[in-house]
Amino acid sequence: MPDFPGGVYAITPETADTERLLGQVEAALAGGVAAVQYRDKSGDVARRHEQASKLVALCRRFGVPLIVNDDLRLADLADADGVHLGRGDGSVREARIILGPGKFIGASCYQDIELALAAQAAGADYVAFGSFFASPTKPAAPRASLDLLREAAPRIAVPLVAIGGITRANAAQLLDAGADSLAVSSGLFDAPDIRAAAHDLNQLFELESEQ
């Protein structure tokens, strides 16, 4: 199984407008995002299944993995490319048993390297730290420091994902500190031109690879 791709990791906005959501994600894919996470905390089971299934098909056209946030059952039913687990969303081992060896499993590790080491030992394909900056999506989230990434990078073998209030203006320092992937929601989907915003963020990774 290939490693979880480094690059821009788009986190979808929550909306009942499925066609608008698909258009937004297609623009992000056209801008070169490396992965997409479907995040919808609503209780609308039918809507979530429809949106996840359509996003899986859309992302497959672009050869990009679609990860479902927090809902292992939905990830399995929609044949998504993986699941992202937060605190209380079930274990990495359980997800691996249900999804099998060919799917990605990510874990939110907040500000805790020990959590990340445990997730890696359990078979996670990537670990996520944050929130690094003030985020409109989770304004009350505790803040992570750049030193966390610097400490984690030599200790953790799987890709490190940084999340929380990431924009073109503040993203480079996260890559310099050791992040492999940047999870971006409002910085991408609230932009007036989503494709251009994705392209601009992608350029940071190109610059990083040239150094």
C-alpha positions as CSV (number, residue, x, y, z in Angstrom):
1,M,0.0,0.0,0.0
2,P,1.4,3.4,-0.9
3,D,2.1,6.1,1.7
4,F,-0.6,8.6,2.5
5,P,0.2,11.4,0.0
6,G,1.9,14.6,1.1
7,G,0.5,17.9,0.0
8,V,-2.8,19.8,0.4
9,Y,-5.4,17.7,2.3
10,A,-8.8,19.4,1.7
11,I,-11.4,19.2,4.5
12,T,-14.9,19.7,3.1
13,P,-17.3,22.3,4.4
14,E,-20.6,21.0,5.8
15,T,-23.5,21.8,3.5
16,A,-26.9,20.4,2.5
17,D,-26.2,21.6,-1.1
18,T,-24.7,18.5,-2.6
19,E,-24.1,19.9,-6.1
20,R,-22.4,23.0,-4.7
21,L,-20.2,20.7,-2.5
22,L,-19.2,18.6,-5.5
23,G,-18.4,21.8,-7.5
24,Q,-16.2,23.1,-4.7
25,V,-14.3,19.8,-4.3
26,E,-13.9,19.5,-8.1
27,A,-12.3,23.0,-8.1
28,A,-9.9,21.9,-5.3
29,L,-9.0,18.7,-7.2
30,A,-8.4,20.7,-10.3
31,G,-6.0,22.9,-8.2
32,G,-4.0,19.9,-7.3
33,V,-5.0,18.8,-3.8
34,A,-3.5,15.5,-2.8
35,A,-6.3,14.1,-0.7
36,V,-9.9,15.1,0.4
37,Q,-11.6,14.5,3.7
38,Y,-15.4,14.4,3.8
39,R,-16.5,16.0,7.1
40,D,-20.1,16.3,8.0
41,K,-21.3,16.2,11.6
42,S,-25.0,16.4,10.8
43,G,-27.4,13.6,11.7
44,D,-28.7,13.3,8.1
45,V,-27.7,9.8,7.3
46,A,-29.1,9.8,3.8
47,R,-27.4,13.0,2.8
48,R,-24.1,12.0,4.2
49,H,-24.2,8.7,2.4
50,E,-25.1,10.4,-0.9
51,Q,-22.4,13.0,-0.5
52,A,-19.7,10.6,0.5
53,S,-20.5,8.2,-2.4
54,K,-20.5,11.0,-5.0
55,L,-17.3,12.4,-3.6
56,V,-15.6,9.0,-3.8
57,A,-16.5,8.8,-7.5
58,L,-15.4,12.4,-8.1
59,C,-12.0,11.9,-6.4
60,R,-11.4,8.6,-8.2
61,R,-11.6,10.5,-11.5
62,F,-8.7,12.6,-10.3
63,G,-6.8,9.7,-8.7
64,V,-7.1,11.3,-5.3
65,P,-8.1,9.5,-2.1
66,L,-11.4,10.4,-0.3
67,I,-11.2,9.9,3.4
68,V,-14.4,10.0,5.6
69,N,-14.1,11.9,8.9
70,D,-15.1,10.1,12.1
71,D,-17.6,7.6,10.6
72,L,-16.1,4.1,10.0
73,R,-19.5,2.6,8.9
74,L,-20.0,5.4,6.3
75,A,-16.4,4.9,5.1
76,D,-17.1,1.2,4.6
77,L,-20.5,1.7,3.0
78,A,-19.4,4.4,0.6
79,D,-16.2,2.4,-0.4
80,A,-14.1,5.4,0.6
81,D,-10.3,5.3,0.5
82,G,-10.1,5.5,4.3
83,V,-11.3,7.0,7.6
84,H,-10.0,9.6,9.9
85,L,-10.5,8.9,13.6
86,G,-10.7,11.5,16.3
87,R,-10.9,10.9,20.1
88,G,-13.8,8.6,20.8
89,D,-14.4,7.5,17.2
90,G,-13.2,4.0,17.6
91,S,-9.8,2.3,17.4
92,V,-7.3,2.1,14.6
93,R,-7.2,-1.6,14.9
94,E,-11.0,-1.9,14.6
95,A,-10.9,0.3,11.5
96,R,-8.2,-1.8,10.0
97,I,-10.2,-5.0,10.5
98,I,-13.3,-3.5,8.9
99,L,-11.7,-1.6,6.0
100,G,-8.9,-4.0,5.3
101,P,-5.2,-3.5,4.4
102,G,-5.8,-1.4,1.3
103,K,-7.4,1.7,3.0
104,F,-5.9,4.7,4.7
105,I,-6.5,5.2,8.5
106,G,-5.6,8.5,10.0
107,A,-5.7,9.6,13.6
108,S,-6.2,13.0,15.3
109,C,-3.4,13.3,17.9
110,Y,-4.1,16.9,18.9
111,Q,-1.0,18.1,20.9
112,D,0.2,14.7,22.1
113,I,3.1,12.8,20.6
114,E,2.4,9.8,22.8
115,L,-1.0,9.5,21.2
116,A,0.7,9.6,17.8
117,L,3.2,6.9,18.7
118,A,0.4,4.7,19.9
119,A,-1.7,5.3,16.7
120,Q,1.4,4.5,14.6
121,A,2.0,1.3,16.5
122,A,-1.7,0.3,16.0
123,G,-1.3,0.7,12.2
124,A,-2.3,4.3,11.4
125,D,-1.2,5.5,8.0
126,Y,-0.8,9.1,9.1
127,V,-1.2,11.2,12.3
128,A,-2.6,14.7,12.6
129,F,-1.6,17.4,15.0
130,G,-3.3,20.8,15.7
131,S,-4.8,23.3,15.9
132,F,-1.8,25.3,14.9
133,F,-3.6,28.6,14.3
134,A,-7.0,30.1,15.1
135,S,-9.6,28.2,13.0
136,P,-13.1,29.3,12.0
137,T,-14.1,25.6,11.9
138,K,-13.0,24.9,15.5
139,P,-12.4,28.3,17.2
140,A,-12.1,26.8,20.7
141,A,-9.6,24.1,19.8
142,P,-6.4,24.0,22.0
143,R,-3.4,25.3,20.1
144,A,-0.4,23.2,19.1
145,S,3.1,24.6,18.7
146,L,5.7,24.3,15.9
147,D,8.0,22.6,18.4
148,L,5.5,19.7,18.5
149,L,6.2,19.1,14.8
150,R,9.9,19.5,15.2
151,E,9.9,16.9,18.0
152,A,7.5,14.5,16.2
153,A,9.3,14.5,12.8
154,P,12.3,12.4,13.8
155,R,10.3,10.1,16.1
156,I,7.3,9.2,13.9
157,A,7.7,7.3,10.6
158,V,4.2,7.9,9.1
159,P,3.3,11.2,7.5
160,L,2.5,14.1,9.8
161,V,-0.6,16.2,9.0
162,A,-0.9,19.7,10.4
163,I,-4.4,21.2,10.8
164,G,-6.0,24.4,12.1
165,G,-6.4,27.8,10.6
166,I,-3.9,27.1,7.8
167,T,-3.5,29.7,5.0
168,R,-1.0,30.5,2.2
169,A,0.5,33.1,4.6
170,N,1.3,30.8,7.5
171,A,1.7,27.4,5.8
172,A,5.4,27.5,5.0
173,Q,6.5,27.5,8.7
174,L,4.6,24.2,9.2
175,L,6.4,22.5,6.3
176,D,9.7,23.9,7.7
177,A,8.9,22.4,11.1
178,G,8.3,18.9,9.6
179,A,4.7,18.6,8.4
180,D,4.2,16.4,5.4
181,S,0.6,17.4,4.6
182,L,-1.5,20.4,5.4
183,A,-5.2,19.9,6.2
184,V,-7.1,23.0,5.0
185,S,-10.8,23.8,5.2
186,S,-11.8,27.5,5.3
187,G,-8.5,28.6,3.8
188,L,-9.5,26.7,0.7
189,F,-13.2,26.5,0.5
190,D,-13.9,30.1,1.6
191,A,-11.5,31.5,-1.0
192,P,-13.1,33.4,-3.9
193,D,-11.2,31.1,-6.3
194,I,-10.9,27.6,-4.8
195,R,-8.8,26.2,-7.7
196,A,-6.3,29.1,-7.4
197,A,-6.1,28.8,-3.6
198,A,-5.3,25.1,-4.0
199,H,-2.7,25.8,-6.6
200,D,-1.1,28.5,-4.4
201,L,-0.8,26.1,-1.4
202,N,0.6,23.4,-3.7
203,Q,3.4,25.7,-4.8
204,L,4.7,25.6,-1.2
205,F,5.3,21.9,-1.5
206,E,7.0,22.3,-4.9
207,L,9.3,24.9,-3.3
208,E,10.0,22.6,-0.3
209,S,10.9,19.7,-2.6
210,E,13.4,22.0,-4.5
211,Q,15.3,23.0,-1.4
